[in-house]
Amino acid sequence: MQESSSSATETRRSGAHVVQIGIIAIVVILLTAAVFLFLNLPDANAFNARVERIFVENNDLTSGAEIKLLEILAESGTSFSEVLTSYRMVIFVLLVFSTALLIASLVFLVTIISLNRRMGEIERTGIQVSSLLISRGENTVVLNNMAFKLTKAAIETLSVLAEARMDDDVLSGAEIEAVISGRTAADCDEAAGATRIKRLRDALGNQMVSELLIKNIARKGYMLSIDKDVIRMI
């Protein structure tokens, strides 16, 4: 239990460290791209400067049509400057939006990886149970914060497994049937106990919980894969 908890803490720390590095890398890359992009955009007043240069270098343009043409060029330069300014704003917004999407994607990716690792640890070590309360009178079992209403037969099977776990025993199907029925194990069928285990798992409902809580040890029998100190029976 402590090793699993320590492993989970290390996994969270590792995931947080990866997220921090990833966020820093994304921000640096996008800032570099933004600086490079803005530095290579043409000057918004470049067109106006060229039109002004034409005015200065061509003092002989005195006809009405020529002056009108220069005025049109000057107005075009102003329009170009305004459009370029708006483009800069659009590019800035897109870069901010891209940064947010990339950071969110990184966080989701690390979260999924961490959850997959956690599920792998649970599959290897069994379900982590901090408390298992069995109430025979109410036919109820409380597993951590999950309450299950079971049948009387399922409660009897779970109680037998819990008592065996507290004694560090592994019970075969015949032994489970013998304890419940009051007969000797030699007079009981292995399949009868296996059927009780199957019904108990069906009663618990959640496949992951039932499969990890009740461990089937090959050629030995069944046991609860939890710490015996967390079991309470009333």
Secondary structure, DSSP 8 states (H G I E B T S, - for coil): -HHHHHHHHHHHHHHHHHHHHHHHHHHHHHHHHHHHHHHHS--TTHHHHHHHHHHHH-TT--SHHHHHHHHHHHHHHHHHHHHHHHHHHHHHHHHHHHHHHHHHHHHHHHHHHHHHHHHHHHHHH----S-EEEETTTTEEEETTEEEE--HHHHHHHHHHHHHHHTT--B-HHHHHHHHHTS-GGGS-HHHHHHHHHHHHHHH--HHHHHHHEEEETTTEEEE-S-GGGEEE-
